[in-house]
Amino acid sequence: MQPHKPLRLTIDLSAIQANWRWLDKMSGTAACGAAVKANAYGLGAERVVPALLEAGCRDFFVTTYAEAQPLLPLIGGDASLCILHGVSREDAAYAADFPARPVLNSPEQVRRWKEIAPDRPCDVMVDTGMNRLGLTPEEAVSGLLDGLRIETLHSHLASADEDVPQNERQLTVFRAAANKVNARRYSLANSAGICLGPDYHFNLTRPGLALYGGIPRREAEGYVRSVFTVEAQVVQRRKVKAGDTIGYNATFTAPHDMEVAILNLGYADGYSRRFSNNGHARIMGELLPVAGTVSMDLTTILVDRATDPYENNWVEIDLNLLRASMQSGLSQYELLTTLGKRYTQCTQQDRC
Ligand SMILES: *Cc1c(COP(=O)(O)O)cnc(C)c1O
């Protein structure tokens, strides 16, 4: 028998599949992959990967070999795993016969791969202006890559979620590199990059955020479906008198006698302190405001009607990514990836 967890995270695998299909259609003739790094942005890579395989996705991206290891048994046939951070010195022994492709980011990584697996395919990242990971365009055409079996040449856009000249500058630099580096495929676009249009698609796209219900740009609004819900149980319902304060540092003072419900959810569950006096729970379409400071494990909401939740009732937390991002000042990426480990994990398909 398992002890009860008063907090649950439900993901809708068919919504993730629908989002992938939309991104695949938007990618035109390019294949559409999936970034499943950071445990599929916090939603559970071991559930998300099989669903995406079923939808038709064949190219999966994680950061490290440690993230790749548990996913490998799920990925067979013509699908592949790519390691975005490439192959470090400590990875060398493990990587030599681990069937994934590293994305080689530096001259050191290129030399290392030539030493440990000269005949196996790899990917290469070229930096086109973000100054994060990748070879410089000069390094990429210097002869350094001669002899490698390059499956995909990648670059990554720094500001695809904005309409800024940097997008076109990066596109121009990538096109020039792609003309000179021999690879089977070329790939530039993340979720926002897909929305920038066919010039950015090349042969393969690498969405993450939009798969998980994030809205990378206006173009995705109304098409990308939300994929997860967070529900917390009420630990206690109590009465508060006019003039009483609620929670740490007394940041909320009751304007009149009222009732509150204390939810089993806090910043350790990814419900940021920025939702203090700012976030909402939702019950039967009504929004119930958070009162006072969000604590590590508890959050207080105002419950003034008889129909509002009582002890042991489950309450949905309003975490619409776009709205919650504006409310909290946190990015949609942070809202997803900080969800934490204390949830009972459920799927819409297999409710708990
Ligand atoms: C994380 C990542 C992606 C996915 O980006 P989203 O903005 O989440 O779509 C694509 N490519 C690279 C190199 C990444 O690191």
The ligand as an ORCA input file, in Angstrom:
! r2SCAN-3c Opt
* xyz 0 1
  C      15.781     23.583    -25.340
  C      16.193     23.644    -26.759
  C      15.234     23.605    -27.780
  C      13.750     23.694    -27.513
  O      13.424     25.051    -27.325
  P      11.928     25.576    -27.032
  O      12.096     27.044    -26.942
  O      11.539     24.978    -25.726
  O      11.075     25.131    -28.147
  C      15.681     23.532    -29.085
  N      17.001     23.527    -29.367
  C      17.958     23.604    -28.419
  C      19.388     23.608    -28.804
  C      17.591     23.679    -27.079
  O      18.520     23.768    -26.124
*
